[in-house]
Each structure stands twice: as C-alpha cells, then as structure tokens.
Amino acid sequence: MFDINKVAIVTVRQTLEPAFPDSPIKPSTFPDADGKGKYILYANNGGTDAVIDTHQSQANRIEPAFDNSGLIPDHVIKVGEDTVPLTHVGHRVADAAVRFSDRAEIVASALTAFAKGDSLPLAKLAPTTLVFGTWDSRTNSGATGVKVVRQFNSEIRATNVTEVPAAGQFVSSIPRPDDLTNTVLSEEGMLDCPYSSLSKKNPCAPGGVIVHGEIVRTATLNVRGAFAK
C-alpha cells in the first residue's frame, strides 16, 4: 500500500543547449559583499558547475502560463491606472501589493485557514500559491507570518563550465575640455573609460559561461507536501 507519509517525488529532467555551440550563456547574477554582480559557481566532481536559473525565478516565469487558461481565477491588482495580474507579482498573495490592497483581509483569512490545516479557501482564491509557495513574512506591516511550502520546484543548472571575462572601452565622442577635472568629465560622460569584469575600479557585468558539460532543467513535485496539513 502507498504510504503518503513518505516523500514521493515526481521528477522531470530536460536537457537544454545554447543557441550556438560553444557560445557563452548568461546565468543569473547576484550581488556579492561589495554589491558586484556574480554568478553562482561551485566546485563539483573536479569541475565547476553553475546555477543558470533559480527555482524562485523559474516559478515566476512559469506561473503566468495559467493566465486566461480557465484553470485559476484571473485576479488582477489595480494600482492607479495600471493593472497587474496576480500571477505576475513576485510573492503571490504575500506580495506587498496584495497586503496593502482592499482584499487584504480576505487573503489573510485564507492564509490563516491554511496554517490551521484548511487549504480550501486558499485553493479557491489563489491556487497557484499552493503550487509555487509563498511566505507572508512581513509581520511588522500586518502580515500573517504564514509560510506555504513550494510544491513544484524547477531550476536550471550547467555542469563543467568556464567563466568568460568581459571587457570594453568607452571613447568620448567629443574632444576633452582641458579646464575640467576627470571627475566632472566622467559625470558628464566625456571621459574615456576602459572597463572589465576583472577590474575593481571600473567593473562591468561578467561575460557569461561556456558550458562543456550539460545544461539541465530539473522539475520536481513534492507529493507528500501537497497532501500534508
């Protein structure tokens, strides 16, 4: 007999490839301690692997596919003259745009019911939140503190990669005025400026990675969590 209390994972493994062989691809970047954008690179099995796209980013890319599908309520958020589908805000029903809306109490009630073991109100209101998860963490501004564990996880990683540096040279289009300092010239865009991803003084974004191994998108569904309270 199948025991739902044991972890059950359904996995999809999809192999991807760059647009052109041996061409660099650009993984997601994240700021380091100095605020400089860096790739997530890590040693693995004698080589270097890279995170190309995180599970948070994958969820935010996939969720809008449900828009106008008839499978979910097509809720929208109106801010002034702008209208944004609920599936397009980064934190789903825990997003600040929802928490400060005129439906905040309804959302808070659904999240509170979920925390007590009743997923039905949240399923009726915003079912993709149950699939992709959320954390209503901003308790200092009225959030419930409820965390909905992500049931669907998808991420893209590459194996055996080489990081590619980037460099360039900006050349001013007009003659350099001799009576201005370099600081003023730079602020006005009139100073020649070399830049490199290796430079500490004038850094630029890194130039991507060349993948010598595989680029794999892995998707998993946590069946146990989907039925747990």
Backbone hydrogen bonds, N-H to C=O, Kabsch-Sander energy under -0.5 kcal/mol:
donor,donor_aa,acceptor,acceptor_aa,energy
4,I,2,F,-0.7
6,K,3,D,-1.7
10,V,221,L,-1.4
11,T,9,I,-0.5
12,V,219,A,-2.7
14,Q,12,V,-0.5
14,Q,217,R,-3.0
15,T,13,R,-0.5
16,L,215,I,-3.5
23,S,20,F,-1.9
25,I,209,V,-2.5
28,S,52,I,-1.3
30,F,38,K,-2.8
32,D,36,K,-1.9
35,G,32,D,-1.9
38,K,30,F,-2.4
40,I,28,S,-0.5
41,L,39,Y,-1.1
42,Y,49,D,-2.1
44,N,47,G,-2.5
47,G,44,N,-1.9
49,D,42,Y,-3.0
50,A,158,A,-2.6
51,V,40,I,-2.1
52,I,50,A,-0.7
52,I,156,I,-2.3
53,D,156,I,-1.8
58,Q,54,T,-2.5
59,A,55,H,-2.1
60,N,56,Q,-1.9
61,R,57,S,-1.5
62,I,58,Q,-2.3
63,E,59,A,-2.5
65,A,62,I,-2.1
66,F,63,E,-2.1
67,D,64,P,-1.7
69,S,66,F,-1.8
75,H,73,P,-1.5
77,I,84,V,-3.3
79,V,77,I,-0.6
79,V,82,D,-2.5
82,D,79,V,-2.2
84,V,77,I,-2.9
86,L,75,H,-2.4
88,H,85,P,-2.0
89,V,86,L,-1.3
92,R,89,V,-1.4
94,A,91,H,-2.1
95,D,92,R,-2.1
98,V,95,D,-1.2
99,R,95,D,-2.5
100,F,96,A,-2.0
101,S,98,V,-1.8
104,A,101,S,-1.2
107,V,103,R,-2.0
108,A,104,A,-2.7
109,S,105,E,-2.1
110,A,106,I,-1.9
111,L,107,V,-2.3
112,T,108,A,-2.4
113,A,109,S,-2.2
114,F,110,A,-1.9
115,A,111,L,-2.2
116,K,112,T,-1.0
117,G,114,F,-1.9
118,D,113,A,-2.8
119,S,117,G,-0.7
123,A,119,S,-2.4
124,K,120,L,-2.4
125,L,121,P,-1.8
126,A,122,L,-3.0
129,T,126,A,-1.7
130,L,126,A,-0.6
130,L,127,P,-0.8
131,V,127,P,-1.0
132,F,128,T,-3.2
133,G,129,T,-1.8
134,T,148,V,-1.9
136,D,146,V,-3.1
137,S,135,W,-2.0
139,T,137,S,-2.6
141,S,138,R,-1.9
142,G,139,T,-1.4
143,A,138,R,-1.9
145,G,136,D,-2.3
148,V,134,T,-3.3
149,V,147,K,-0.7
151,Q,131,V,-1.4
152,F,131,V,-2.5
153,N,151,Q,-0.5
153,N,220,T,-2.7
155,E,218,T,-1.9
156,I,53,D,-2.4
157,R,216,V,-2.3
158,A,50,A,-2.8
159,T,214,E,-2.4
161,V,48,T,-3.4
162,T,210,I,-2.1
164,V,208,G,-3.3
168,G,195,Y,-2.6
170,F,193,C,-2.8
171,V,169,Q,-0.5
180,L,177,P,-1.1
185,L,181,T,-2.4
186,S,182,N,-2.5
187,E,183,T,-2.3
188,E,184,V,-1.7
189,G,186,S,-1.2
190,M,185,L,-3.3
191,L,185,L,-0.5
193,C,170,F,-2.6
195,Y,168,G,-2.6
196,S,202,N,-1.6
197,S,166,A,-3.2
199,S,196,S,-1.0
204,C,196,S,-0.7
207,G,164,V,-1.8
209,V,25,I,-2.5
210,I,162,T,-2.6
211,V,209,V,-0.5
212,H,160,N,-2.7
212,H,210,I,-0.6
213,G,159,T,-1.6
215,I,16,L,-0.7
216,V,157,R,-2.9
216,V,214,E,-0.5
217,R,14,Q,-3.3
218,T,155,E,-2.5
218,T,216,V,-0.6
219,A,12,V,-2.6
220,T,153,N,-3.0
221,L,10,V,-1.5
222,N,151,Q,-2.5
222,N,220,T,-0.5
223,V,8,A,-2.5
223,V,221,L,-1.2
226,A,222,N,-1.4
227,F,223,V,-0.9
227,F,224,R,-0.9
228,A,224,R,-0.9
